[in-house]
């Protein structure tokens, strides 16, 4: 069900193909990048599985353990979305390993003139689940 919705992405791609397949781009002015992985690679600081039901294994992640306070990893959509009145939605699942290195996950919208508006943020996921 989740992967059949227009605009959805399950990150089951090779290497960096998720940027093209999912319509996302790494920000070239940030401090470090997002990558795809699965639970076998992220070990004890990541989730035991991805959120996608069925055969999905991959997810998008950043490793904040080697970063300094204030560093940013940013992805953006490669498509513009038309203005809407309560119709446009972003839906995602996240897992934040609770540690002192865990930063803040933020979701912004960017207006056509370039102004960022914070839509949502989370500092921790104490329950260690999606």
C-alpha positions in Angstrom: 0.0 0.0 0.0 2.7 2.5 1.0 4.8 2.1 -2.1 1.8 2.5 -4.5 0.9 6.1 -3.4 2.2 8.7 -5.8 5.3 10.4 -4.5 6.1 7.6 -2.1 9.6 6.1 -1.9 10.9 3.0 -0.1 14.6 3.5 -0.9 15.0 0.0 -2.3 17.5 1.3 -4.9 21.2 0.8 -5.8 23.7 3.3 -4.3 22.6 6.9 -4.8 19.8 6.1 -7.3 17.3 7.0 -4.6 17.8 10.7 -5.4 16.5 10.2 -8.9 13.9 7.5 -8.1 12.5 9.4 -5.1 12.7 12.9 -6.6 15.1 14.1 -3.9 18.5 15.9 -4.0 21.4 16.2 -1.5 22.0 19.8 -0.6 25.5 20.7 -1.8 25.9 23.4 0.9 25.2 21.2 3.9 27.8 19.6 6.2 27.2 15.8 5.5 24.9 13.7 3.4 22.0 11.3 3.7 22.6 7.7 2.6 20.5 4.5 2.2 21.2 1.5 4.3 19.6 -1.4 6.1 19.6 -2.6 9.7 22.5 -5.0 9.1 24.8 -2.0 8.4 23.6 0.5 11.0 24.0 -2.0 13.8 23.0 -1.1 17.3 22.3 2.6 16.6 19.7 2.0 14.0 16.4 0.2 13.7 16.2 -3.6 13.5 14.1 -3.3 10.2 12.8 -0.6 8.0 9.2 0.6 8.2 8.0 -0.7 4.9 5.8 -3.8 5.3 6.8 -6.9 3.3 10.2 -7.2 1.7 11.5 -3.7 2.2 14.9 -3.5 3.9 16.4 -0.1 3.1 15.9 3.3 4.6 17.4 6.8 4.5 19.7 7.7 7.3 22.4 10.1 8.6 25.0 9.1 11.2 25.3 12.0 13.6 27.8 10.4 15.9 30.8 11.9 14.1 29.3 15.3 13.5 29.7 18.6 15.4 26.9 20.6 17.0 25.3 22.7 14.3 26.2 20.5 11.4 23.4 19.9 8.9 22.5 17.1 6.5 19.8 18.3 4.1 17.8 16.8 1.3 15.3 18.7 -0.9 12.7 17.7 -3.4 13.5 18.2 -7.0 9.9 19.1 -7.9 7.9 22.1 -6.9 4.6 21.5 -5.3 1.7 23.8 -6.1 0.2 25.9 -3.3 -2.7 24.2 -1.6 -5.3 24.7 1.1 -4.9 21.7 3.5 -4.4 19.2 0.6 -0.7 18.7 0.4 0.8 16.4 2.9 4.2 15.0 3.7 4.1 11.6 5.5 7.2 9.8 6.7 8.4 7.5 9.5 11.5 8.2 11.5 13.8 6.5 14.0 16.1 8.6 16.2 18.5 6.7 18.4 18.5 8.4 21.8 22.0 9.7 22.5 23.8 12.9 23.3 24.9 13.2 19.6 21.3 13.0 18.3 20.3 16.4 17.0 17.0 17.8 15.8 15.1 16.4 12.8 13.3 19.3 11.0 10.9 19.5 8.1 10.7 22.8 6.3 8.7 24.1 3.3 10.4 26.6 1.2 8.3 29.3 -0.4 8.8 30.2 -4.1 10.8 33.3 -3.0 13.2 31.1 -0.9 11.9 31.7 2.7 12.1 28.5 4.8 9.1 27.8 7.1 9.5 25.2 9.9 6.6 22.7 9.6 7.7 20.1 12.2 10.6 19.0 14.3 11.6 16.3 16.8 14.5 16.2 19.2 14.4 12.5 20.2 12.5 9.3 19.8 12.8 7.8 23.3 10.8 4.7 22.4 13.4 3.4 19.9 10.7 2.6 17.3 9.3 3.9 14.0 
